[in-house]
């Protein structure tokens, strides 16, 4: 399924309803830095997020060092942000909440 | 257990015996980019590497996008490279070999 690039107003609306996700300087990606208690919690979060990513067939760019996971989401095929990005972002927030420090 | 920073000659010797690991420009880290068939194989590699990292109590800095995993290893407490870095690097190479494309 092909997802359409979202209008900027819809992107802003989505971001306003979420916590700590920021629009990239390029305007075509969103990012968030997740912090956990330790590596096990961080990687456990990544595992839950990876299952969601594979299910949605939409994958993150992410960096991990010990208890921190920096995530960037974008839909390259659409040249910007789509519903897929916000769907994965919300799944990640949910996974992070379960491991809240 | 405290690991001692390795002499440069020992670092070079270790690197010479390994495949594709490169010494960072800073001289205190080693890096390698792993490539897999898809996200599932890449994340499966990361999972095996995460278990080794936790077992060794020595964790990577790593970036993943789809089928690629870029890894950087260093021992911050020692201000450079220690046996721990090469131990984890070898475990990662072994994990990657099992998923060779």
N, CA and C atoms of all chains as a GROMACS GRO file, in nm:
protein
  606
    1UNK      N    1   0.084  -0.120   0.000
    1UNK     CA    2   0.000   0.000   0.000
    1UNK      C    3   0.088   0.125   0.000
    2UNK      N    4   0.046   0.223  -0.080
    2UNK     CA    5   0.123   0.347  -0.092
    2UNK      C    6   0.059   0.453   0.000
    3UNK      N    7   0.142   0.513   0.082
    3UNK     CA    8   0.091   0.618   0.171
    3UNK      C    9   0.125   0.755   0.115
    4UNK      N   10   0.030   0.845   0.126
    4UNK     CA   11   0.049   0.982   0.075
    4UNK      C   12   0.121   1.067   0.178
    5UNK      N   13   0.204   1.156   0.127
    5UNK     CA   14   0.271   1.252   0.213
    5UNK      C   15   0.168   1.343   0.278
    6UNK      N   16   0.181   1.363   0.409
    6UNK     CA   17   0.084   1.446   0.482
    6UNK      C   18   0.113   1.595   0.464
    7UNK      N   19   0.007   1.672   0.460
    7UNK     CA   20   0.019   1.819   0.457
    7UNK      C   21   0.083   1.866   0.588
    8UNK      N   22   0.153   1.978   0.579
    8UNK     CA   23   0.222   2.031   0.697
    8UNK      C   24   0.126   2.055   0.815
    9UNK      N   25   0.006   2.101   0.786
    9UNK     CA   26  -0.091   2.127   0.893
    9UNK      C   27  -0.129   1.998   0.967
   10UNK      N   28  -0.138   1.890   0.892
   10UNK     CA   29  -0.172   1.759   0.952
   10UNK      C   30  -0.054   1.707   1.034
   11UNK      N   31   0.066   1.731   0.983
   11UNK     CA   32   0.187   1.692   1.057
   11UNK      C   33   0.190   1.766   1.191
   12UNK      N   34   0.167   1.897   1.187
   12UNK     CA   35   0.169   1.978   1.310
   12UNK      C   36   0.062   1.933   1.409
   13UNK      N   37  -0.053   1.899   1.356
   13UNK     CA   38  -0.165   1.851   1.438
   13UNK      C   39  -0.126   1.720   1.509
   14UNK      N   40  -0.065   1.631   1.434
   14UNK     CA   41  -0.019   1.503   1.491
   14UNK      C   42   0.085   1.527   1.599
   15UNK      N   43   0.182   1.613   1.569
   15UNK     CA   44   0.291   1.639   1.665
   15UNK      C   45   0.238   1.702   1.793
   16UNK      N   46   0.140   1.789   1.779
   16UNK     CA   47   0.083   1.859   1.895
   16UNK      C   48   0.019   1.760   1.993
   17UNK      N   49  -0.027   1.647   1.938
   17UNK     CA   50  -0.095   1.547   2.022
   17UNK      C   51   0.003   1.445   2.081
   18UNK      N   52   0.132   1.461   2.048
   18UNK     CA   53   0.230   1.364   2.096
   18UNK      C   54   0.334   1.430   2.186
   19UNK      N   55   0.409   1.345   2.257
   19UNK     CA   56   0.503   1.398   2.354
   19UNK      C   57   0.648   1.386   2.306
   20UNK      N   58   0.713   1.502   2.295
   20UNK     CA   59   0.858   1.508   2.271
   20UNK      C   60   0.906   1.472   2.130
   21UNK      N   61   0.816   1.440   2.039
   21UNK     CA   62   0.858   1.418   1.901
   21UNK      C   63   0.878   1.555   1.836
   22UNK      N   64   0.989   1.569   1.764
   22UNK     CA   65   1.021   1.696   1.701
   22UNK      C   66   1.034   1.680   1.550
   23UNK      N   67   0.986   1.780   1.478
   23UNK     CA   68   1.001   1.782   1.333
   23UNK      C   69   1.147   1.814   1.300
   24UNK      N   70   1.204   1.737   1.206
   24UNK     CA   71   1.342   1.762   1.166
   24UNK      C   72   1.356   1.895   1.094
   25UNK      N   73   1.478   1.947   1.090
   25UNK     CA   74   1.505   2.075   1.024
   25UNK      C   75   1.466   2.066   0.876
   26UNK      N   76   1.474   1.944   0.822
   26UNK     CA   77   1.439   1.922   0.681
   26UNK      C   78   1.287   1.921   0.658
   27UNK      N   79   1.211   1.913   0.767
   27UNK     CA   80   1.065   1.911   0.757
   27UNK      C   81   1.007   1.781   0.706
   28UNK      N   82   1.094   1.681   0.683
   28UNK     CA   83   1.043   1.554   0.628
   28UNK      C   84   1.069   1.434   0.720
   29UNK      N   85   1.106   1.463   0.844
   29UNK     CA   86   1.126   1.353   0.940
   29UNK      C   87   1.088   1.400   1.079
   30UNK      N   88   1.059   1.304   1.167
   30UNK     CA   89   1.037   1.335   1.308
   30UNK      C   90   1.136   1.254   1.391
   31UNK      N   91   1.176   1.312   1.505
   31UNK     CA   92   1.276   1.246   1.590
   31UNK      C   93   1.238   1.254   1.736
   32UNK      N   94   1.288   1.156   1.810
   32UNK     CA   95   1.270   1.159   1.956
   32UNK      C   96   1.384   1.079   2.020
   33UNK      N   97   1.428   1.126   2.135
   33UNK     CA   98   1.530   1.054   2.210
   33UNK      C   99   1.464   0.988   2.331
   34UNK      N  100   1.472   0.856   2.338
   34UNK     CA  101   1.413   0.781   2.450
   34UNK      C  102   1.523   0.745   2.550
   35UNK      N  103   1.489   0.757   2.678
   35UNK     CA  104   1.588   0.726   2.782
   35UNK      C  105   1.529   0.621   2.875
   36UNK      N  106   1.606   0.518   2.905
   36UNK     CA  107   1.560   0.411   2.992
   36UNK      C  108   1.653   0.393   3.112
   37UNK      N  109   1.622   0.294   3.196
   37UNK     CA  110   1.703   0.275   3.316
   37UNK      C  111   1.840   0.215   3.286
   38UNK      N  112   1.843   0.129   3.184
   38UNK     CA  113   1.968   0.059   3.153
   38UNK      C  114   1.958  -0.002   3.012
   39UNK      N  115   2.059  -0.075   2.973
   39UNK     CA  116   2.064  -0.132   2.839
   39UNK      C  117   1.954  -0.235   2.816
   40UNK      N  118   1.928  -0.317   2.916
   40UNK     CA  119   1.826  -0.422   2.901
   40UNK      C  120   1.690  -0.360   2.871
   41UNK      N  121   1.656  -0.254   2.941
   41UNK     CA  122   1.527  -0.186   2.916
   41UNK      C  123   1.527  -0.119   2.779
   42UNK      N  124   1.638  -0.058   2.744
   42UNK     CA  125   1.648   0.008   2.613
   42UNK      C  126   1.634  -0.093   2.501
   43UNK      N  127   1.703  -0.206   2.514
   43UNK     CA  128   1.697  -0.304   2.405
   43UNK      C  129   1.563  -0.378   2.404
   44UNK      N  130   1.504  -0.392   2.519
   44UNK     CA  131   1.369  -0.450   2.527
   44UNK      C  132   1.270  -0.360   2.453
   45UNK      N  133   1.283  -0.229   2.473
   45UNK     CA  134   1.202  -0.131   2.399
   45UNK      C  135   1.227  -0.147   2.249
   46UNK      N  136   1.351  -0.157   2.210
   46UNK     CA  137   1.385  -0.170   2.068
   46UNK      C  138   1.323  -0.297   2.008
   47UNK      N  139   1.321  -0.403   2.087
   47UNK     CA  140   1.265  -0.529   2.037
   47UNK      C  141   1.115  -0.514   2.012
   48UNK      N  142   1.045  -0.453   2.107
   48UNK     CA  143   0.901  -0.432   2.086
   48UNK      C  144   0.877  -0.340   1.965
   49UNK      N  145   0.959  -0.236   1.954
   49UNK     CA  146   0.946  -0.143   1.842
   49UNK      C  147   0.979  -0.212   1.709
   50UNK      N  148   1.076  -0.301   1.711
   50UNK     CA  149   1.115  -0.373   1.588
   50UNK      C  150   1.001  -0.463   1.539
   51UNK      N  151   0.931  -0.525   1.633
   51UNK     CA  152   0.816  -0.610   1.596
   51UNK      C  153   0.707  -0.526   1.532
   52UNK      N  154   0.682  -0.409   1.589
   52UNK     CA  155   0.582  -0.317   1.531
   52UNK      C  156   0.628  -0.271   1.392
   53UNK      N  157   0.755  -0.237   1.381
   53UNK     CA  158   0.810  -0.188   1.252
   53UNK      C  159   0.792  -0.294   1.143
   54UNK      N  160   0.822  -0.418   1.178
   54UNK     CA  161   0.811  -0.525   1.078
   54UNK      C  162   0.665  -0.550   1.042
   55UNK      N  163   0.579  -0.543   1.143
   55UNK     CA  164   0.435  -0.562   1.121
   55UNK      C  165   0.379  -0.454   1.027
   56UNK      N  166   0.424  -0.330   1.050
   56UNK     CA  167   0.376  -0.216   0.970
   56UNK      C  168   0.451  -0.207   0.836
   57UNK      N  169   0.554  -0.288   0.820
   57UNK     CA  170   0.645  -0.277   0.705
   57UNK      C  171   0.695  -0.133   0.690
   58UNK      N  172   0.735  -0.078   0.804
   58UNK     CA  173   0.786   0.059   0.808
   58UNK      C  174   0.891   0.066   0.918
   59UNK      N  175   1.014   0.100   0.881
   59UNK     CA  176   1.127   0.082   0.972
   59UNK      C  177   1.192   0.214   1.013
   60UNK      N  178   1.243   0.216   1.136
   60UNK     CA  179   1.306   0.339   1.185
   60UNK      C  180   1.453   0.350   1.146
   61UNK      N  181   1.506   0.470   1.158
   61UNK     CA  182   1.651   0.490   1.167
   61UNK      C  183   1.672   0.514   1.314
   62UNK      N  184   1.759   0.438   1.376
   62UNK     CA  185   1.779   0.459   1.519
   62UNK      C  186   1.920   0.430   1.563
   63UNK      N  187   1.957   0.502   1.670
   63UNK     CA  188   2.090   0.493   1.727
   63UNK      C  189   2.074   0.457   1.874
   64UNK      N  190   2.153   0.362   1.921
   64UNK     CA  191   2.146   0.325   2.062
   64UNK      C  192   2.285   0.330   2.125
   65UNK      N  193   2.292   0.391   2.241
   65UNK     CA  194   2.410   0.380   2.324
   65UNK      C  195   2.360   0.361   2.468
   66UNK      N  196   2.392   0.245   2.522
   66UNK     CA  197   2.350   0.200   2.657
   66UNK      C  198   2.199   0.220   2.681
   67UNK      N  199   2.161   0.318   2.761
   67UNK     CA  200   2.019   0.332   2.799
   67UNK      C  201   1.943   0.431   2.711
   68UNK      N  202   2.007   0.483   2.607
   68UNK     CA  203   1.945   0.584   2.522
   68UNK      C  204   1.918   0.531   2.382
   69UNK      N  205   1.801   0.566   2.327
   69UNK     CA  206   1.767   0.528   2.190
   69UNK      C  207   1.716   0.653   2.118
   70UNK      N  208   1.790   0.697   2.016
   70UNK     CA  209   1.750   0.812   1.935
   70UNK      C  210   1.685   0.761   1.807
   71UNK      N  211   1.560   0.803   1.786
   71UNK     CA  212   1.483   0.752   1.672
   71UNK      C  213   1.452   0.863   1.572
   72UNK      N  214   1.464   0.832   1.444
   72UNK     CA  215   1.420   0.922   1.337
   72UNK      C  216   1.328   0.845   1.243
   73UNK      N  217   1.214   0.904   1.214
   73UNK     CA  218   1.116   0.839   1.125
   73UNK      C  219   1.087   0.928   1.004
   74UNK      N  220   1.076   0.864   0.890
   74UNK     CA  221   1.044   0.933   0.766
   74UNK      C  222   0.997   0.828   0.666
   75UNK      N  223   0.920   0.870   0.566
   75UNK     CA  224   0.879   0.775   0.462
   75UNK      C  225   0.947   0.815   0.332
   76UNK      N  226   1.058   0.748   0.304
   76UNK     CA  227   1.141   0.787   0.188
   76UNK      C  228   1.064   0.779   0.056
   77UNK      N  229   0.982   0.675   0.043
   77UNK     CA  230   0.904   0.658  -0.082
   77UNK      C  231   0.813   0.776  -0.108
   78UNK      N  232   0.765   0.839   0.000
   78UNK     CA  233   0.671   0.950  -0.016
   78UNK      C  234   0.743   1.085  -0.010
   79UNK      N  235   0.872   1.081   0.017
   79UNK     CA  236   0.950   1.204   0.025
   79UNK      C  237   0.911   1.293   0.143
   80UNK      N  238   0.860   1.232   0.248
   80UNK     CA  239   0.819   1.312   0.364
   80UNK      C  240   0.752   1.226   0.469
   81UNK      N  241   0.666   1.287   0.547
   81UNK     CA  242   0.598   1.216   0.655
   81UNK      C  243   0.462   1.165   0.610
   82UNK      N  244   0.431   1.042   0.651
   82UNK     CA  245   0.301   0.984   0.620
   82UNK      C  246   0.238   0.930   0.748
   83UNK      N  247   0.118   0.877   0.735
   83UNK     CA  248   0.051   0.815   0.850
   83UNK      C  249   0.135   0.703   0.910
   84UNK      N  250   0.214   0.637   0.827
   84UNK     CA  251   0.298   0.526   0.874
   84UNK      C  252   0.396   0.573   0.981
   85UNK      N  253   0.450   0.694   0.963
   85UNK     CA  254   0.546   0.746   1.061
   85UNK      C  255   0.481   0.769   1.196
   86UNK      N  256   0.362   0.826   1.193
   86UNK     CA  257   0.293   0.854   1.320
   86UNK      C  258   0.240   0.728   1.386
   87UNK      N  259   0.205   0.630   1.304
   87UNK     CA  260   0.161   0.501   1.356
   87UNK      C  261   0.277   0.434   1.431
   88UNK      N  262   0.395   0.434   1.370
   88UNK     CA  263   0.512   0.374   1.436
   88UNK      C  264   0.554   0.456   1.558
   89UNK      N  265   0.549   0.588   1.546
   89UNK     CA  266   0.584   0.676   1.659
   89UNK      C  267   0.495   0.647   1.780
   90UNK      N  268   0.366   0.629   1.754
   90UNK     CA  269   0.273   0.601   1.864
   90UNK      C  270   0.299   0.463   1.926
   91UNK      N  271   0.330   0.366   1.842
   91UNK     CA  272   0.362   0.232   1.893
   91UNK      C  273   0.489   0.238   1.979
   92UNK      N  274   0.585   0.320   1.938
   92UNK     CA  275   0.709   0.334   2.016
   92UNK      C  276   0.682   0.403   2.150
   93UNK      N  277   0.598   0.506   2.148
   93UNK     CA  278   0.563   0.574   2.273
   93UNK      C  279   0.496   0.477   2.371
   94UNK      N  280   0.411   0.392   2.316
   94UNK     CA  281   0.341   0.293   2.398
   94UNK      C  282   0.442   0.193   2.458
   95UNK      N  283   0.534   0.150   2.375
   95UNK     CA  284   0.637   0.056   2.421
   95UNK      C  285   0.726   0.122   2.527
   96UNK      N  286   0.755   0.249   2.510
   96UNK     CA  287   0.840   0.321   2.606
   96UNK      C  288   0.768   0.340   2.739
   97UNK      N  289   0.637   0.367   2.732
   97UNK     CA  290   0.558   0.389   2.854
   97UNK      C  291   0.561   0.265   2.944
   98UNK      N  292   0.556   0.149   2.881
   98UNK     CA  293   0.561   0.024   2.957
   98UNK      C  294   0.692   0.008   3.032
   99UNK      N  295   0.794   0.081   2.992
   99UNK     CA  296   0.927   0.070   3.054
   99UNK      C  297   0.968   0.202   3.118
  100UNK      N  298   0.871   0.281   3.154
  100UNK     CA  299   0.900   0.414   3.207
  100UNK      C  300   0.987   0.407   3.332
  101UNK      N  301   1.085   0.496   3.339
  101UNK     CA  302   1.176   0.497   3.454
  101UNK      C  303   1.121   0.589   3.561
  102UNK      N  304   3.533  -0.584   3.701
  102UNK     CA  305   3.673  -0.596   3.660
  102UNK      C  306   3.715  -0.478   3.572
  103UNK      N  307   3.833  -0.428   3.599
  103UNK     CA  308   3.884  -0.313   3.525
  103UNK      C  309   3.975  -0.363   3.413
  104UNK      N  310   3.948  -0.317   3.291
  104UNK     CA  311   4.032  -0.358   3.179
  104UNK      C  312   4.130  -0.247   3.144
  105UNK      N  313   4.252  -0.285   3.114
  105UNK     CA  314   4.356  -0.188   3.080
  105UNK      C  315   4.347  -0.150   2.934
  106UNK      N  316   4.376  -0.026   2.905
  106UNK     CA  317   4.384   0.020   2.768
  106UNK      C  318   4.498  -0.054   2.695
  107UNK      N  319   4.468  -0.103   2.575
  107UNK     CA  320   4.568  -0.178   2.499
  107UNK      C  321   4.668  -0.084   2.430
  108UNK      N  322   4.791  -0.129   2.420
  108UNK     CA  323   4.894  -0.058   2.343
  108UNK      C  324   4.853  -0.057   2.197
  109UNK      N  325   4.896   0.045   2.126
  109UNK     CA  326   4.863   0.057   1.985
  109UNK      C  327   4.907  -0.066   1.903
  110UNK      N  328   5.023  -0.121   1.934
  110UNK     CA  329   5.072  -0.239   1.860
  110UNK      C  330   4.978  -0.358   1.878
  111UNK      N  331   4.923  -0.371   1.998
  111UNK     CA  332   4.830  -0.481   2.026
  111UNK      C  333   4.698  -0.458   1.953
  112UNK      N  334   4.655  -0.333   1.950
  112UNK     CA  335   4.533  -0.296   1.876
  112UNK      C  336   4.550  -0.333   1.729
  113UNK      N  337   4.662  -0.293   1.671
  113UNK     CA  338   4.689  -0.320   1.530
  113UNK      C  339   4.692  -0.471   1.502
  114UNK      N  340   4.751  -0.543   1.594
  114UNK     CA  341   4.761  -0.689   1.582
  114UNK      C  342   4.620  -0.751   1.582
  115UNK      N  343   4.537  -0.704   1.673
  115UNK     CA  344   4.399  -0.752   1.681
  115UNK      C  345   4.323  -0.720   1.551
  116UNK      N  346   4.337  -0.598   1.506
  116UNK     CA  347   4.264  -0.555   1.385
  116UNK      C  348   4.309  -0.634   1.263
  117UNK      N  349   4.437  -0.664   1.255
  117UNK     CA  350   4.492  -0.737   1.140
  117UNK      C  351   4.430  -0.876   1.130
  118UNK      N  352   4.389  -0.930   1.245
  118UNK     CA  353   4.333  -1.065   1.247
  118UNK      C  354   4.182  -1.065   1.225
  119UNK      N  355   4.123  -0.947   1.208
  119UNK     CA  356   3.977  -0.938   1.194
  119UNK      C  357   3.938  -0.880   1.059
  120UNK      N  358   3.813  -0.897   1.025
  120UNK     CA  359   3.768  -0.854   0.893
  120UNK      C  360   3.684  -0.726   0.898
  121UNK      N  361   3.734  -0.624   0.829
  121UNK     CA  362   3.657  -0.500   0.807
  121UNK      C  363   3.641  -0.406   0.926
  122UNK      N  364   3.697  -0.440   1.041
  122UNK     CA  365   3.692  -0.346   1.153
  122UNK      C  366   3.798  -0.240   1.129
  123UNK      N  367   3.762  -0.115   1.150
  123UNK     CA  368   3.856  -0.005   1.126
  123UNK      C  369   3.876   0.078   1.253
  124UNK      N  370   3.998   0.120   1.272
  124UNK     CA  371   4.030   0.207   1.385
  124UNK      C  372   3.974   0.346   1.357
  125UNK      N  373   3.909   0.406   1.456
  125UNK     CA  374   3.854   0.540   1.438
  125UNK      C  375   3.965   0.643   1.423
  126UNK      N  376   3.931   0.758   1.367
  126UNK     CA  377   4.028   0.866   1.347
  126UNK      C  378   4.085   0.909   1.483
  127UNK      N  379   4.005   0.893   1.587
  127UNK     CA  380   4.047   0.930   1.723
  127UNK      C  381   4.146   0.829   1.783
  128UNK      N  382   4.155   0.712   1.719
  128UNK     CA  383   4.245   0.608   1.769
  128UNK      C  384   4.196   0.537   1.894
  129UNK      N  385   4.076   0.571   1.940
  129UNK     CA  386   4.027   0.509   2.064
  129UNK      C  387   3.898   0.430   2.045
  130UNK      N  388   3.862   0.405   1.919
  130UNK     CA  389   3.742   0.325   1.893
  130UNK      C  390   3.762   0.244   1.765
  131UNK      N  391   3.683   0.138   1.752
  131UNK     CA  392   3.682   0.061   1.627
  131UNK      C  393   3.539   0.057   1.575
  132UNK      N  394   3.527   0.053   1.442
  132UNK     CA  395   3.395   0.056   1.380
  132UNK      C  396   3.383  -0.046   1.268
  133UNK      N  397   3.260  -0.088   1.244
  133UNK     CA  398   3.231  -0.176   1.130
  133UNK      C  399   3.086  -0.157   1.089
  134UNK      N  400   3.062  -0.164   0.960
  134UNK     CA  401   2.925  -0.157   0.908
  134UNK      C  402   2.885  -0.296   0.862
  135UNK      N  403   2.779  -0.349   0.922
  135UNK     CA  404   2.729  -0.482   0.887
  135UNK      C  405   2.608  -0.468   0.795
  136UNK      N  406   2.603  -0.554   0.694
  136UNK     CA  407   2.493  -0.548   0.598
  136UNK      C  408   2.424  -0.685   0.594
  137UNK      N  409   2.291  -0.682   0.600
  137UNK     CA  410   2.215  -0.808   0.598
  137UNK      C  411   2.113  -0.808   0.485
  138UNK      N  412   2.035  -0.915   0.476
  138UNK     CA  413   1.938  -0.926   0.367
  138UNK      C  414   1.819  -0.833   0.386
  139UNK      N  415   1.782  -0.813   0.510
  139UNK     CA  416   1.661  -0.734   0.539
  139UNK      C  417   1.661  -0.694   0.687
  140UNK      N  418   1.555  -0.628   0.729
  140UNK     CA  419   1.546  -0.579   0.867
  140UNK      C  420   1.543  -0.692   0.969
  141UNK      N  421   1.469  -0.798   0.937
  141UNK     CA  422   1.457  -0.910   1.031
  141UNK      C  423   1.595  -0.970   1.061
  142UNK      N  424   1.676  -0.988   0.957
  142UNK     CA  425   1.811  -1.044   0.978
  142UNK      C  426   1.899  -0.944   1.054
  143UNK      N  427   1.886  -0.817   1.021
  143UNK     CA  428   1.966  -0.714   1.089
  143UNK      C  429   1.929  -0.709   1.238
  144UNK      N  430   1.799  -0.712   1.267
  144UNK     CA  431   1.759  -0.701   1.407
  144UNK      C  432   1.787  -0.831   1.483
  145UNK      N  433   1.780  -0.941   1.413
  145UNK     CA  434   1.816  -1.069   1.474
  145UNK      C  435   1.964  -1.068   1.512
  146UNK      N  436   2.048  -1.014   1.426
  146UNK     CA  437   2.191  -0.995   1.457
  146UNK      C  438   2.206  -0.906   1.580
  147UNK      N  439   2.131  -0.796   1.583
  147UNK     CA  440   2.140  -0.703   1.696
  147UNK      C  441   2.100  -0.771   1.827
  148UNK      N  442   2.000  -0.857   1.820
  148UNK     CA  443   1.954  -0.927   1.939
  148UNK      C  444   2.062  -1.020   1.994
  149UNK      N  445   2.125  -1.095   1.904
  149UNK     CA  446   2.234  -1.184   1.949
  149UNK      C  447   2.350  -1.100   2.005
  150UNK      N  448   2.380  -0.989   1.939
  150UNK     CA  449   2.489  -0.901   1.985
  150UNK      C  450   2.453  -0.837   2.119
  151UNK      N  451   2.326  -0.804   2.138
  151UNK     CA  452   2.282  -0.741   2.264
  151UNK      C  453   2.298  -0.838   2.381
  152UNK      N  454   2.269  -0.965   2.356
  152UNK     CA  455   2.285  -1.066   2.462
  152UNK      C  456   2.432  -1.080   2.500
  153UNK      N  457   2.520  -1.079   2.400
  153UNK     CA  458   2.665  -1.086   2.426
  153UNK      C  459   2.709  -0.961   2.502
  154UNK      N  460   2.661  -0.845   2.460
  154UNK     CA  461   2.698  -0.718   2.524
  154UNK      C  462   2.661  -0.718   2.672
  155UNK      N  463   2.540  -0.766   2.700
  155UNK     CA  464   2.493  -0.768   2.839
  155UNK      C  465   2.573  -0.870   2.920
  156UNK      N  466   2.604  -0.983   2.860
  156UNK     CA  467   2.683  -1.088   2.926
  156UNK      C  468   2.823  -1.036   2.960
  157UNK      N  469   2.883  -0.962   2.866
  157UNK     CA  470   3.018  -0.909   2.886
  157UNK      C  471   3.016  -0.780   2.969
  158UNK      N  472   2.897  -0.727   2.995
  158UNK     CA  473   2.881  -0.596   3.058
  158UNK      C  474   2.962  -0.490   2.982
  159UNK      N  475   2.947  -0.496   2.849
  159UNK     CA  476   3.019  -0.402   2.763
  159UNK      C  477   2.931  -0.378   2.641
  160UNK      N  478   2.891  -0.253   2.621
  160UNK     CA  479   2.785  -0.225   2.525
  160UNK      C  480   2.832  -0.142   2.405
  161UNK      N  481   2.769  -0.165   2.291
  161UNK     CA  482   2.810  -0.093   2.169
  161UNK      C  483   2.738   0.042   2.156
  162UNK      N  484   2.793   0.126   2.070
  162UNK     CA  485   2.716   0.237   2.013
  162UNK      C  486   2.682   0.187   1.875
  163UNK      N  487   2.554   0.188   1.841
  163UNK     CA  488   2.519   0.137   1.708
  163UNK      C  489   2.399   0.207   1.648
  164UNK      N  490   2.403   0.210   1.515
  164UNK     CA  491   2.300   0.276   1.436
  164UNK      C  492   2.244   0.173   1.339
  165UNK      N  493   2.112   0.167   1.330
  165UNK     CA  494   2.049   0.074   1.236
  165UNK      C  495   1.951   0.147   1.145
  166UNK      N  496   1.961   0.118   1.017
  166UNK     CA  497   1.858   0.158   0.923
  166UNK      C  498   1.835   0.038   0.831
  167UNK      N  499   1.714  -0.012   0.837
  167UNK     CA  500   1.672  -0.132   0.762
  167UNK      C  501   1.771  -0.248   0.775
  168UNK      N  502   1.846  -0.279   0.670
  168UNK     CA  503   1.932  -0.398   0.670
  168UNK      C  504   2.076  -0.368   0.712
  169UNK      N  505   2.103  -0.245   0.752
  169UNK     CA  506   2.240  -0.205   0.785
  169UNK      C  507   2.255  -0.177   0.934
  170UNK      N  508   2.365  -0.219   0.992
  170UNK     CA  509   2.395  -0.190   1.132
  170UNK      C  510   2.539  -0.138   1.140
  171UNK      N  511   2.555  -0.012   1.178
  171UNK     CA  512   2.688   0.048   1.195
  171UNK      C  513   2.724   0.045   1.343
  172UNK      N  514   2.836  -0.019   1.373
  172UNK     CA  515   2.877  -0.038   1.513
  172UNK      C  516   3.006   0.036   1.545
  173UNK      N  517   3.010   0.099   1.662
  173UNK     CA  518   3.134   0.158   1.713
  173UNK      C  519   3.157   0.106   1.855
  174UNK      N  520   3.278   0.060   1.879
  174UNK     CA  521   3.313   0.007   2.011
  174UNK      C  522   3.430   0.085   2.071
  175UNK      N  523   3.421   0.108   2.201
  175UNK     CA  524   3.526   0.178   2.274
  175UNK      C  525   3.505   0.151   2.422
  176UNK      N  526   3.609   0.162   2.502
  176UNK     CA  527   3.592   0.145   2.647
  176UNK      C  528   3.616   0.280   2.713
  177UNK      N  529   3.506   0.350   2.741
  177UNK     CA  530   3.517   0.487   2.791
  177UNK      C  531   3.593   0.495   2.923
  178UNK      N  532   3.569   0.396   3.012
  178UNK     CA  533   3.638   0.396   3.142
  178UNK      C  534   3.789   0.391   3.128
  179UNK      N  535   3.834   0.327   3.019
  179UNK     CA  536   3.979   0.311   3.001
  179UNK      C  537   4.034   0.418   2.907
  180UNK      N  538   3.946   0.499   2.852
  180UNK     CA  539   3.990   0.605   2.760
  180UNK      C  540   4.046   0.551   2.630
  181UNK      N  541   4.002   0.432   2.591
  181UNK     CA  542   4.054   0.375   2.466
  181UNK      C  543   4.003   0.235   2.442
  182UNK      N  544   4.079   0.155   2.370
  182UNK     CA  545   4.037   0.019   2.337
  182UNK      C  546   4.094  -0.081   2.437
  183UNK      N  547   4.010  -0.175   2.477
  183UNK     CA  548   4.054  -0.280   2.569
  183UNK      C  549   4.017  -0.416   2.510
  184UNK      N  550   4.053  -0.520   2.579
  184UNK     CA  551   4.018  -0.656   2.537
  184UNK      C  552   3.866  -0.673   2.522
  185UNK      N  553   3.792  -0.597   2.604
  185UNK     CA  554   3.647  -0.604   2.600
  185UNK      C  555   3.592  -0.568   2.461
  186UNK      N  556   3.653  -0.468   2.398
  186UNK     CA  557   3.608  -0.425   2.266
  186UNK      C  558   3.629  -0.534   2.162
  187UNK      N  559   3.744  -0.599   2.168
  187UNK     CA  560   3.772  -0.702   2.069
  187UNK      C  561   3.692  -0.829   2.096
  188UNK      N  562   3.663  -0.852   2.222
  188UNK     CA  563   3.579  -0.966   2.259
  188UNK      C  564   3.438  -0.948   2.201
  189UNK      N  565   3.384  -0.827   2.218
  189UNK     CA  566   3.250  -0.800   2.165
  189UNK      C  567   3.252  -0.796   2.012
  190UNK      N  568   3.357  -0.739   1.955
  190UNK     CA  569   3.370  -0.734   1.808
  190UNK      C  570   3.368  -0.876   1.750
  191UNK      N  571   3.440  -0.967   1.814
  191UNK     CA  572   3.447  -1.106   1.765
  191UNK      C  573   3.311  -1.175   1.779
  192UNK      N  574   3.243  -1.149   1.889
  192UNK     CA  575   3.109  -1.207   1.909
  192UNK      C  576   3.013  -1.155   1.800
  193UNK      N  577   3.027  -1.028   1.766
  193UNK     CA  578   2.942  -0.968   1.662
  193UNK      C  579   2.974  -1.030   1.525
  194UNK      N  580   3.101  -1.049   1.497
  194UNK     CA  581   3.139  -1.112   1.369
  194UNK      C  582   3.080  -1.252   1.360
  195UNK      N  583   3.084  -1.324   1.471
  195UNK     CA  584   3.029  -1.461   1.474
  195UNK      C  585   2.879  -1.457   1.450
  196UNK      N  586   2.812  -1.363   1.515
  196UNK     CA  587   2.666  -1.348   1.498
  196UNK      C  588   2.633  -1.311   1.353
  197UNK      N  589   2.716  -1.227   1.293
  197UNK     CA  590   2.690  -1.184   1.154
  197UNK      C  591   2.712  -1.299   1.057
  198UNK      N  592   2.813  -1.380   1.085
  198UNK     CA  593   2.843  -1.493   0.996
  198UNK      C  594   2.726  -1.589   0.987
  199UNK      N  595   2.660  -1.608   1.097
  199UNK     CA  596   2.541  -1.697   1.100
  199UNK      C  597   2.429  -1.644   1.012
  200UNK      N  598   2.434  -1.517   0.980
  200UNK     CA  599   2.328  -1.455   0.897
  200UNK      C  600   2.384  -1.402   0.766
  201UNK      N  601   2.496  -1.460   0.724
  201UNK     CA  602   2.563  -1.410   0.604
  201UNK      C  603   2.471  -1.414   0.483
  202UNK      N  604   2.476  -1.305   0.405
  202UNK     CA  605   2.389  -1.299   0.285
  202UNK      C  606   2.463  -1.358   0.165
   0.00000   0.00000   0.00000
